[in-house]
Amino acid sequence: MRFLSQRKHFRDLSEQEVLALAISNEEDDARIYRSFAEAVRQDYPATAQIFEGMAAEEDSHRQQLIDMHVARFGKTIPLLRREHVAGAYARRPVWLTRNLDVVRMRAEATDMERTAERFYRAAAARSTDAATRKLLGDLAAAEADHQDAANTLEETHLSPDRKETEAETAKRQFILTWVQPGLAGLMDGSVSTLAPIFATAFATQDTWTTFLVGLAASVGAGISMGFTEAASDDGELSGRGSPVKRGIASGVMTTVGGLGHALPYLIPDFWTATIIAIIVVFIELWAIAWIQNRYMETPFFRAAFQVVLGGALVFAAGVLIGSG
């Protein structure tokens, strides 16, 4: 685990780098909208036209940004993408967006425009050049208009019952601030501590020593994950909420994930404690798969295969090392 993010923070970008990032953002978004249009063209031709129009708008924005970059900094545009900037909200890969249904595409498009608007408003606030500031402000307004276009799809494809129960904005913020970092922490705590705990257990067959190792591994991992999450994204661009809240969610759940199979070793009998710990591990891994399916929309069996297989390999490594 990296203690601090090696990516550059948005506040540290130069104005040239902000323009370069905006150009690559528009290129990525146009590509995603075209993939949406292609995916729904046969069943929803009107929706495909909306997505194509949004892609054309992104192309227009990109050209305006390129023209501004050429006028101010020349023709050589730095290679800068979202993944290079801490806090930049990552888009789904194109091969995943193709598998979304039309309702989820509508939600994804609204999300994309919301984060783009936030980016342009933050960028305009930092610009010292009047023409650049005006362009970025105009693009923020255009992205806000795109949200309205995306929302028209809701009227077409969402039933009244679903609209009443969705509470989409609050749900999204809850997932970004609490569920994502908490899930990452739970996965890290549950899986990464398996090897040291069970290696110690089978090497010493001393339940108290095993508990102390598990406690130290869980608390240490929790502190590390908490600081890593808080330092990796200040929430300015991604809208993921307070870094303190996300750090707490990640740190606490990492510690809980490790303590789950460390606490049984408070039982003095080695085999009783080990069998209970194994049962706890099984429950933890399936709980992680359920959370991924429930909140992150990962197909359940895919999530179960990834998590359970990974956990089983780490568990086996710990047992083999401890028994060696």
Stockholm file with secondary structure:
# STOCKHOLM 1.0

chainA/1-324         MRFLSQRKHFRDLSEQEVLALAISNEEDDARIYRSFAEAVRQDYPATAQIFEGMAAEEDSHRQQLIDMHVARFGKTIPLLRREHVAGAYARRPVWLTRNLDVVRMRAEATDMERTAERFYRAAAARSTDAATRKLLGDLAAAEADHQDAANTLEETHLSPDRKETEAETAKRQFILTWVQPGLAGLMDGSVSTLAPIFATAFATQDTWTTFLVGLAASVGAGISMGFTEAASDDGELSGRGSPVKRGIASGVMTTVGGLGHALPYLIPDFWTATIIAIIVVFIELWAIAWIQNRYMETPFFRAAFQVVLGGALVFAAGVLIGSG
#=GR chainA/1-324 SS CCSSCCSEEGGGCCHHHHHHHHHHHHHHHHHHHHHHHHHHTTTCHHHHHHHHHHHHHHHHHHHHHHHHHHHHHCSCCCCCCGGGEETCCCCCCHHHHTTSCHHHHHHHHHHHHHHHHHHHHHHHHHCCSHHHHHHHHHHHHHHHHHHHHHHHHHHHHSCHHHHHHHCHHHHHHHIIIIIHHHHHHHHHHHHHTHHHHHHHHHHHCCHHHHHHHHHHHHHHHHHHHHHHHHHHCCSTTTCCCCHHHHHHHHHHHHHHHHHHTTGGGGSSSHHHHHHHHHHHHHHHHHHHHHHHHHHSCCCHHHHHHHHHHHHHHHHHHHHHHHHC
#=GC SS_cons         CCSSCCSEEGGGCCHHHHHHHHHHHHHHHHHHHHHHHHHHTTTCHHHHHHHHHHHHHHHHHHHHHHHHHHHHHCSCCCCCCGGGEETCCCCCCHHHHTTSCHHHHHHHHHHHHHHHHHHHHHHHHHCCSHHHHHHHHHHHHHHHHHHHHHHHHHHHHSCHHHHHHHCHHHHHHHIIIIIHHHHHHHHHHHHHTHHHHHHHHHHHCCHHHHHHHHHHHHHHHHHHHHHHHHHHCCSTTTCCCCHHHHHHHHHHHHHHHHHHTTGGGGSSSHHHHHHHHHHHHHHHHHHHHHHHHHHSCCCHHHHHHHHHHHHHHHHHHHHHHHHC
//
